[in-house]
Amino acid sequence: MGLNDFSDRLPPMLVKELRQGMRARTFVAVFLGLQCFLALVMLFATTATSLTGTGSVVSQIIFLFFCLAVLVVQPLRAMNALHGEIKSTTIDMMVLTRLTARRIVAGKWASIVAQTLLLLVSIIPYLILRYFFGGMNLFAELLALFSIAILSACLTAVNVGLSSNGSLLVRSFLPLAAALMMFSFSMSIMGSFDEIIQFFSLEQVDSIALYIGLLIGSLYLAWNFFFLGVKTIAPMSENHSSLNRVVCLFTMLLVAGLVLWGSSDYAPLPFLLGGIAFPAALLALTEPNSMMPRLAMPFVKRGRLGQMVGAIFYPCWTAGMHFTALLVLILSAVSAAIAWLVPSSGFGDSECTIMCSLIGSALFPALFVAVWQKRNANPLGLYIAVLIGSFSVMLALVALAESTDTEGAMMLFFWLPPVHLYLLGESTFEDSTILVISGTVAGTYLLLLLIHGWKKASTIRQAEMQAKELLANPPKKIDESSDTGLAE
């Protein structure tokens, strides 16, 4: 095989996507533009070597253009990764081959990540030249560059997963919002470069714990949305939800251990755990309420205990509701434990109210998903639309109340959980009063969802009954050696 072709050992999906991606005008423009900009920067820098601080300025410019390329442009290229295949019905042909859904999504993701790594390798010569300007913290800058590449890979995984959704709001608005955040972060490098490099020096225990926590959080977020894409194109007979929920609980335990080890400030812990729980709850609350018997068999085999565990980990909406209730219970217990057992942490009524408001805000859209479950083909799109709409309504109400001096009238909208965040800042109401209201609203929404889930529990019971029948009377194997093809 010549050197102008890919090796046959590489995954076919990766080869296909690389051939298309590396010829794309977007990648060629980003690659050539990055090289031209950095070459000009180095040209001007070599003529100004006598000026103090030249090396720092060169590093800032390298980081700026690299961040714009890999945190803004590269992830946006994944916006149509799966939707284009689904819309053109070519995804059906891929599924009919030996390629699994996981390998298809991994090929899409790995292709863009490989191009990102090519951009990373291409700036190494500029880093070598920048080293001779002096004043370079080699370890910190290299760690920062590799961390940016990892963050780019995570954002790409998120966009690949979102691209499988049919809603334009989900697969376009959310990636564009993330791109704007990354653009703002890239622009801030020029003003806070010294602080960023100081952080990546990892000279203190809390910096190490924070870095590991951010890394775990980024990888976990990418994991959830990667498997969102896998679950969308995978057959209904495959169970991807149970593993995601186990990973969520394990990640929460890991992050809690990091906070207890690397920090004496426990106040952020409930919010960190909530940030981890939200993606898993989002996917669990938008599951279809259907289930095949073969998915229940691994749990039914283990008897009554297995069925109890399955009620939380089954890949259906009712089990997803039970899993969400478990997450709410964990967050409530952690918040109460910190507020009562560690009063010096500063986690008081205000922080508990914020937590209750955020929990209620996450449960509120799930009510619409539950009510319109049969009539809505895109529960994730509906959930995101209601979630964004609830916060938009809250901002409109706040603007109206501020302009008319009727802040007290906001209490009429106590049923809208985001409003509690505004009421918390009003001196008219006591923090303890808002906490009771917010906790009651969140608890009511959770109870309504659980009642609705229990009404739909027949889906689980029927699947378990059929699974027990299959285990008691397994289908007979076909004798391949028999000419008649009859059952043995």
Buried (B, 14 or more C-beta within 10 A) or exposed (E): EEEEEBEEEEBBBBBBBBEEBBEEEEBEEBBEBBBEBBEEBBEEBEEEEEEEEBBBBBBBBBBBBBBBBBBBBBBBBBBBBBBEBBEEEEBEEBBEEEBBBBBBBBBBBBBBBBBBBEBBEBBEEBBEBBBEBEEBBEEBBBBBBEBBBBBBBBBBBBBBBBBBBBBEBBBBBBBEEBBEEBBEBBEBBEEEBEEBBBBBBBEEEEBBBBBBBEBBBBBBBBBBBBBBBBBBBBEEEBBBBBEBBEBBBEBBEBBBEBBEEBBEEBBBBBBBBBBBBBBBBBBBBBBBBEBBBBBBBBBBEEEEEBBEBBBBBBBBBBBBBBBBBBBBEBBBEBBBBBBEEBEEBEBBBBBBBBBBBBBBBBBBBBBBBBEEBEEBEBBBBBBBBBBBEBBEBBEEBBEEBEEEEEBEEBBEBBEBBBBBBBBBEEEEBEBEBBBBBBBEBBBEBBEBBBEBBEEBBEBBEEBBEBBBEBEEEEEEEEEEEEEEEEEE
